[in-house]
């Protein structure tokens, strides 16, 4: 997880906004919006300087106060389109 996070941080100056969050038992669901500028290589795409916005949701399961599982859902194709990699 840390390695994945560091790759995103190296590529974008991300700012997350929590739009909604609910918890039940040992699970938390967060709907979020991420905004940033593409400042470094991402999936082979060199920095574009492009401002991007992406929405997504994350489900996390906790054990002993720590995240033990996580599931992410976000629009990577939409992000790549904003970077000019995919057609209009």
Backbone bond lengths (Angstrom), bond angles and torsions (degrees), N, CA, C in turn:
res aa  C-N    CA-C-N  psi(-1)  N-CA   C-N-CA  omega(-1)  CA-C   N-CA-C  phi
1 X - - - 1.453 - - 1.532 110.47 -
2 X 1.312 115.54 -43.85 1.477 118.54 -179.63 1.519 111.82 -61.37
3 X 1.346 116.43 -41.89 1.456 120.47 -179.73 1.526 110.82 -61.82
4 X 1.326 116.87 -44.38 1.463 122.04 178.01 1.528 110.02 -60.50
5 X 1.313 116.26 -46.25 1.469 121.79 179.92 1.531 110.44 -59.81
6 X 1.327 116.97 -43.77 1.467 120.35 -179.14 1.526 111.74 -64.65
7 X 1.332 117.95 -34.93 1.462 121.09 177.25 1.529 110.92 -63.39
8 X 1.341 116.15 -43.31 1.466 119.99 177.60 1.522 110.59 -64.55
9 X 1.334 117.51 -43.88 1.474 121.31 -178.44 1.528 111.64 -65.38
10 X 1.335 117.40 -31.79 1.461 120.84 178.03 1.528 111.22 -72.52
11 X 1.325 117.00 -28.20 1.463 121.38 -176.38 1.529 113.48 -92.09
12 X 1.339 117.40 -29.04 1.471 121.49 -174.72 1.526 110.31 -137.10
13 X 1.305 116.46 145.96 1.479 120.48 171.26 1.530 107.28 -91.48
14 X 1.324 115.05 70.69 1.466 122.41 -169.45 1.521 113.43 -69.90
15 X 1.326 113.46 145.67 1.466 123.33 173.24 1.522 106.26 -133.08
16 X 1.315 116.48 119.66 1.459 122.05 -179.12 1.517 110.43 -98.00
17 X 1.322 115.80 140.03 1.451 123.04 170.57 1.522 107.16 -119.04
18 X 1.321 116.54 127.84 1.461 120.49 175.93 1.521 107.34 -83.98
19 X 1.328 116.55 116.71 1.458 121.75 -178.03 1.532 111.30 -88.56
20 X 1.313 117.48 -39.78 1.471 123.69 177.30 1.516 107.80 -151.21
21 X 1.324 115.24 151.28 1.461 119.19 175.33 1.520 109.06 -152.76
22 X 1.330 115.21 132.21 1.463 119.77 177.23 1.526 108.22 -133.16
23 X 1.319 115.73 151.81 1.462 120.85 178.98 1.513 108.97 -134.55
24 X 1.322 115.18 144.54 1.451 121.54 174.86 1.523 107.04 -151.12
25 X 1.306 115.86 124.05 1.457 119.98 -179.28 1.515 110.62 60.31
26 X 1.327 116.21 -124.31 1.463 120.51 -177.53 1.531 112.91 -98.47
27 X 1.344 117.52 13.59 1.466 121.39 -176.87 1.528 112.05 -120.00
28 X 1.334 113.86 145.68 1.464 121.66 177.01 1.520 107.79 -131.53
29 X 1.319 116.33 132.90 1.462 121.96 176.02 1.521 108.45 -115.18
30 X 1.320 115.96 129.55 1.463 121.53 -179.15 1.522 108.97 -125.14
31 X 1.336 116.22 127.08 1.477 121.97 171.44 1.509 105.48 -100.50
32 X 1.327 117.29 127.42 1.454 120.71 -171.66 1.527 112.12 -136.47
33 X 1.333 114.14 162.51 1.459 122.69 171.69 1.519 107.27 -124.95
34 X 1.310 116.04 133.80 1.462 122.31 -179.30 1.526 107.96 -117.43
35 X 1.317 115.84 131.64 1.466 121.24 177.31 1.518 107.97 -127.86
36 X 1.318 115.90 148.35 1.450 118.55 178.27 1.509 111.48 -178.87
37 X 1.325 114.03 -179.32 1.456 122.05 177.67 1.519 107.89 -116.68
38 X 1.320 116.12 135.50 1.466 121.98 -179.78 1.528 107.97 -75.98
39 X 1.335 116.63 103.25 1.465 121.71 -173.32 1.523 114.02 -112.24
40 X 1.331 117.85 -7.05 1.468 120.96 -179.56 1.512 110.11 -150.32
41 X 1.337 116.71 171.81 1.456 121.07 -177.07 1.531 111.34 -59.02
42 X 1.347 115.24 139.08 1.456 121.71 176.79 1.517 108.59 -140.42
43 X 1.317 117.15 117.38 1.463 123.21 -179.63 1.526 111.90 50.38
44 X 1.335 115.99 42.35 1.459 121.94 178.35 1.514 114.83 83.63
45 X 1.336 118.02 -1.94 1.464 121.70 179.84 1.527 108.19 -94.56
46 X 1.341 117.94 117.60 1.463 119.27 178.76 1.526 111.14 -65.32
47 X 1.312 116.43 158.71 1.473 122.05 -179.29 1.519 110.54 -51.49
48 X 1.338 115.72 134.78 1.463 121.60 -179.82 1.522 112.19 -111.32
49 X 1.320 116.94 -17.79 1.465 120.41 -173.97 1.519 112.47 76.46
50 X 1.332 116.65 4.41 1.467 123.20 -177.08 1.528 111.09 -73.62
51 X 1.337 116.34 133.41 1.464 120.82 170.29 1.519 108.33 -77.45
52 X 1.337 116.82 135.10 1.459 121.45 -177.31 1.525 110.49 -131.49
53 X 1.327 115.12 156.23 1.466 123.16 175.00 1.525 107.61 -134.89
54 X 1.321 116.01 136.78 1.447 120.68 179.65 1.526 108.33 -143.21
55 X 1.340 115.76 138.99 1.456 120.97 176.59 1.510 109.24 -110.84
56 X 1.333 115.95 152.37 1.449 119.36 178.61 1.514 112.00 -167.30
57 X 1.325 114.34 -179.17 1.469 121.34 177.49 1.519 108.31 -136.12
58 X 1.313 115.18 147.00 1.455 121.74 177.63 1.519 108.88 -131.59
59 X 1.330 115.52 128.97 1.472 122.01 172.14 1.513 106.76 -106.00
60 X 1.316 116.99 133.79 1.461 120.52 177.65 1.520 109.63 -131.78
61 X 1.334 114.56 142.42 1.464 120.46 175.27 1.523 107.19 -114.25
62 X 1.325 115.23 135.52 1.458 121.76 -175.35 1.522 111.14 -111.58
63 X 1.321 115.52 147.50 1.463 122.64 171.87 1.526 106.95 -142.35
64 X 1.310 116.35 127.40 1.476 121.83 -179.57 1.528 111.80 54.97
65 X 1.343 116.48 38.02 1.465 121.01 176.60 1.515 115.11 77.66
66 X 1.329 118.01 7.71 1.460 121.14 -179.32 1.527 109.75 -125.36
67 X 1.326 116.14 150.21 1.459 121.06 176.24 1.523 108.08 -69.71
68 X 1.330 116.69 124.75 1.471 119.73 177.86 1.535 111.36 -111.98
69 X 1.336 117.76 -18.47 1.463 122.56 175.02 1.519 108.28 -148.27
70 X 1.340 115.85 150.24 1.462 120.38 176.92 1.519 109.50 -150.42
71 X 1.322 115.72 143.98 1.459 122.98 177.41 1.523 107.20 -129.14
72 X 1.333 116.72 129.74 1.466 122.89 -177.97 1.518 109.56 -115.94
73 X 1.323 115.59 141.30 1.456 121.62 174.22 1.528 107.35 -136.71
74 X 1.325 115.95 119.64 1.465 120.03 -179.79 1.522 109.12 -154.14
75 X 1.327 116.23 166.28 1.461 122.61 -173.80 1.530 110.66 -93.74
76 X 1.341 116.38 80.54 1.465 119.78 -179.82 1.529 111.06 -67.04
77 X 1.346 117.67 -35.78 1.468 120.17 178.44 1.527 110.39 -62.18
78 X 1.330 116.72 -41.58 1.464 119.84 176.73 1.520 112.07 -62.37
79 X 1.320 116.35 -38.20 1.464 120.45 176.91 1.529 110.41 -63.66
80 X 1.329 117.03 -45.82 1.456 120.33 -179.62 1.531 111.10 -64.33
81 X 1.331 116.72 -34.01 1.461 119.91 176.01 1.526 110.65 -64.13
82 X 1.330 117.11 -40.87 1.464 120.35 178.11 1.525 111.82 -64.63
83 X 1.339 116.37 -27.60 1.474 120.57 177.97 1.522 111.98 -83.26
84 X 1.354 117.18 -2.79 1.458 121.30 177.04 1.514 113.66 84.62
85 X 1.333 117.93 13.23 1.467 121.28 -178.18 1.523 110.68 -84.01
86 X 1.325 117.79 -37.32 1.456 122.04 -179.97 1.520 109.40 -100.99
87 X 1.317 116.23 155.05 1.470 120.94 -179.84 1.504 112.30 -65.37
88 X 1.327 115.51 166.38 1.476 121.63 -179.71 1.499 111.54 -70.92
